[in-house]
Amino acid sequence: MSDTALDRVARATPPRVARRIRGFSDRAIAWIFVAPTIVLLLAINIFPLIWTIYLSFTNYRANRPNAVVEWVGFRNYQRILGDPEIWQTMQATAHFLFWTLFFQVLFGFALAWLINAKFRGSNLWTTIIVLPMMLSPAVVGNFWTFLYQPQIGIFNYAVAFVTGADPSSFSMIGDVRLAPWSIVIVDTWMWTPFVMLICLAGLRSIPESIYEAAECDRASKWRQFWTITVPMVLPFLMLAVLFRGIENFKMFDLVVQLTGGGPGSTTELTSINLKREAFEKWRTGYASAYAVILFVTVFGLASIYVKALNTVKNR
Amino acid sequence: MSGFLNGLLRLRRGPWEMLASILIGLGIFMLMQPFFLWAFTWSFIVTLTGTVMFLIVSHFPE
């Protein structure tokens, strides 16, 4: 007689427990297994979300827990959406988001294309390229501040070597015009390997037979690239953009370490501004309204993005 | 265009999702554009309307 895992579990169950379970329906047993996850989800995700929405309509301050909490209606939302400083941080975030995604997709796909060519030592190069994303963002932010130093930084010397300019004549972090680009460069350096890995998975999932069939039809390499490679890698690429887009929308640690939001507030992204409102000025109700606005934005963006992703996958 | 309008009138998912997506996209553009403060002020209402509409219309029949 065969002794399956199910039989062994049945034998190991104490008779009293077995009798009690025998009385339950399959549905009840399924609920028993799922219940802890649902309770955790409610406690960690859903309850804080509902509580944040409630706080966004009040003047609650977390540093004054005993003060009277007043219902202020939509006043927090009106103040946020009429504040030019917050509008400025939104523009800084848009600049950061657009250019990091643009460069990461461009370089990530190009690197994946090169690595996929299978040359000698390609595995070693893959490991070397992937190294930056294994580092902590705080560490990366810290050591790039040294690389960007006008007097001793290697970055300035490299730029000076190429352009012939004086290395100490510009400061990537201190200049209002260059600082937004300094955070774009570091994020691109750190997260391009992530996009590359996802693109590489897409490229390696394309069957060789499709290219062979295209060769038989005398399709040029250029045509093969646009009619086979790009459409088949597109869902993977869109997934990478979704992940990086959401991550960069709430980017915090790297930029805080690198520029601290400065000079002035040129690199102050929404998450940094939100943290200042919530935990430096202690305007919890105001910060909750701010968080709700960001949440709705990311949720809306993710909804249309997932729809587009499904459309591309079903093509 | 008439197919799109027919779909809207007959409460079909495709055209309504398209409309909701346009609203969300417009709202996010209004939120992050550097030109008009009034557009920034109204951006949240537009995005929220689009997002809620998207959640509702994604349950419409095809």
Chai-1 contact restraints between the chains, C-beta under 6 A:
chainA,res_idxA,chainB,res_idxB,connection_type,confidence,min_distance_angstrom,max_distance_angstrom,comment,restraint_id
A,L81,B,T41,contact,1.0,0.0,6.0,A-B,restraint_1
A,L81,B,F44,contact,1.0,0.0,6.0,A-B,restraint_2
A,G82,B,T41,contact,1.0,0.0,6.0,A-B,restraint_3
A,W87,B,F40,contact,1.0,0.0,6.0,A-B,restraint_4
A,M90,B,L31,contact,1.0,0.0,6.0,A-B,restraint_5
A,M90,B,M32,contact,1.0,0.0,6.0,A-B,restraint_6
A,Q91,B,P34,contact,1.0,0.0,6.0,A-B,restraint_7
A,A94,B,M32,contact,1.0,0.0,6.0,A-B,restraint_8
A,I293,B,F44,contact,1.0,0.0,6.0,A-B,restraint_9
A,V296,B,T47,contact,1.0,0.0,6.0,A-B,restraint_10
A,V296,B,L48,contact,1.0,0.0,6.0,A-B,restraint_11
A,V296,B,T51,contact,1.0,0.0,6.0,A-B,restraint_12
A,T297,B,T47,contact,1.0,0.0,6.0,A-B,restraint_13
A,F299,B,T51,contact,1.0,0.0,6.0,A-B,restraint_14
A,G300,B,I24,contact,1.0,0.0,6.0,A-B,restraint_15
A,G300,B,T47,contact,1.0,0.0,6.0,A-B,restraint_16
A,G300,B,G50,contact,1.0,0.0,6.0,A-B,restraint_17
A,G300,B,T51,contact,1.0,0.0,6.0,A-B,restraint_18
A,S303,B,F54,contact,1.0,0.0,6.0,A-B,restraint_19
A,I304,B,S21,contact,1.0,0.0,6.0,A-B,restraint_20
A,I304,B,I24,contact,1.0,0.0,6.0,A-B,restraint_21
